[in-house]
């Protein structure tokens, strides 16, 4: 999002993170080589028409993002896919390619983690000193970020209220990280299981993942940013860390660009799936903001512990989680206990007419066959040998290169 202010749902910013892996599936810490090859010199950001590329904290992850705000979600699957294909072409000489999903199944964070060593590296080094970034929560977390604008406090209030109550359902739509270090973790969204605690040294940064009940810029600064600034001060003696950058809740307010960034979406097998998920989340947020299912006051009254409890269960079981908190379900006009998969199917039916038909097939498939985590586990079929795992994840990389859904 640029500094210009936009109204609710006028434009979007989408970010997709991918890991670079060698032909043997080992993480390849050569994002600097990729960016150098494309730009002709070492850089950390490349504008490639409608899509921009940039480095991340670790040297084996590249981020693709809309190059500024866009009003057109529906062209993004193809635009992102063109960039994926171009990157895979550039990586061929290094025997490397892009791997989708939110977690590499075999990465060893102690031996495979290499921090980005170029521009901005002093920030990353400080993070590493405070938190020790050699862990899955830092070096093995590829996500999709959705940036949504707000114009003023009134719009921020509506958007923040709606996002807070939708966050617990997100892993039930897009969990894609069930396997770490060669084993099923017991969590369909292991990325988020680590996300909850990877900054435990300074708990003010992540809070309860679900943001606090704050609905104005002043209240946000008082309740969230000021405690963050106080907590980081003893560690950040040179004042190089920005409070926007430090805030690690599942959705963060970016008052520097008047947007809220949703961070709980695991990246999928291909842009077609990623953008379909973004389209559904956005349309559900629209009907919540318009108070078509529940009033703004009802949404604002939701407490973090209640929302966090639901999030915790969807991190573990994703779409098979059964929600029995009737007060919460009433926010969606649902009156009985329901599985998260059914709840998303119901929300898709409510919003389908407003979602471009190019996304319908992917959404119907995911909502019927389950999250990518569920489909990965089905493909594994209880055979977690390294050879079998490599073949499944190479199939996923092929889905990314061809922009096709993963069908085990």
Secondary structure, 3 states (H helix, E strand, C coil): CCCCCCCCCCCEEEEEEEEEEECCCCECCCHHHHHHHHHCCCCCEEEECCEEEEECCECCEEEEEECCCECCCCCHHHHHHHHHHHHHHHHHHHCEEEECCCCCCCCCHHHHCCECCCCCHHHHHHHHHHHCCCCHHHHCCCEEEEEEECCCHHHHHHHHHHHHHHHCCCHHHHCCECEECCEECCCCEHHHHHHCCCCHHHCCCCCCCCCCCCCCHHHHHHHHHHHHHHHHHCCCCCCCCCHHHHCCCCEEEECCCCEEEEEEEECCCCHHHHHHHHHHHHHHHHHHHCCCCCCHHHHHCCCHHHHHHHHHHHHHHHHHCEECCHHHHHCCCCCCCEEHHHHHHHHHHHHHHHCCHHHHHHHHHHHHHCCHHHHHHHHHCCCCCHHHHHHHHHHHHHHHHHCCCCCC
